[in-house]
Amino acid sequence: MQLTDLIAHINATLPPTSAMDGDRIGLQVQSARTEVQYVLTCMEVTDAVVDEAISSGADCILAFHPLVFIPLTEINEDGRVGRLCTKLIRAGIALVVAHTNFDAYPEGTSTILARKLNMSIDGFLRPDQTDATRGMGVLAHPPQALSAADLLERVEAVCGNPLRYSRGPETIRRVAILGGSGMSFFPDAARAGVDAFITADVKYHDFHRADGRLMLVDPGHYEMEQFNAEGLASLLRPLAEGKNDLEVTVSAVNTNPVCYYRSGSDRPA
């Protein structure tokens, strides 16, 4: 199918106007490509993801995290972004990005995680001011009230790796969830009267800010968003159904740049 048609389909489902101001979304590297037959979805572009795309025959990558965010003054192979752009162009692979417009999607980042935590959605943490069907983050609740320890166990089981958290109510009835760096939405969570706020990239002093007020849980940035590659693929699969000219696959590469050390283990987790 035409690359322009693929992008039009993505934009119809994830309107660029729903992205946060200044976000870098849409077509980032065209690589002289006008047609697409095989799309690989991923959380972000790394050397391993590009190698996977090349070996699998993919001619387009749909990524969640933008590769090009800060405007480029040059493209060379000395830095990560220039190297990956060069690699994509040489391989003839197009790169399209859906980031905060996927976050704002009703079936996007925070909703995916809420459902994996077995929680029902009550609404958006911060609804879009121009489109009430979209918004950033979600307000959710478990089928039955959870203890704080039960919530932590559930989040760890779904997200994996160690959690950081602050003390809060011992009984959790209502939760705010915002995948990725979400502390700018802390006032929204506090106003909503939730018992816990699950988000990532929380700073030390922000834990002080929440301590005793509500439970703040930080599973990690990648850990919260690791399901988005599958979520992006789910947007394209209806487009591929019944069409012999489009295939969609989810990347098998773990793109988390953060490693965790556990004492007594044979290797970093």
RAVEN-V613102 format. One record per run of one state. SS is the DSSP state (@ for helix, = for strand, . for the rest). FROM is the first residue (numbers start at 1). LEN is the number of residues. If there is no record, write none. Layout:
ss->(SS & SS)
from->(FROM & FROM)
len->(LEN & LEN)
This chain:
ss->(. & = & @ & . & @ & . & = & . & = & . & = & . & @ & . & = & . & @ & . & = & . & @ & . & @ & . & = & . & = & . & = & @ & . & = & . & = & . & = & . & @ & . & = & . & @ & . & = & . & @ & . & @ & . & = & .)
from->(1 & 2 & 3 & 14 & 16 & 19 & 26 & 30 & 35 & 36 & 38 & 43 & 47 & 57 & 60 & 64 & 80 & 92 & 94 & 98 & 100 & 104 & 109 & 117 & 119 & 128 & 135 & 143 & 146 & 148 & 160 & 164 & 166 & 171 & 173 & 175 & 182 & 183 & 193 & 196 & 201 & 204 & 211 & 215 & 219 & 221 & 226 & 228 & 241 & 247 & 251)
len->(1 & 1 & 11 & 2 & 3 & 7 & 4 & 5 & 1 & 2 & 5 & 4 & 10 & 3 & 4 & 16 & 12 & 2 & 4 & 2 & 4 & 5 & 8 & 2 & 9 & 7 & 8 & 3 & 2 & 12 & 4 & 2 & 5 & 2 & 2 & 7 & 1 & 10 & 3 & 5 & 3 & 7 & 4 & 4 & 2 & 5 & 2 & 13 & 6 & 4 & 19)
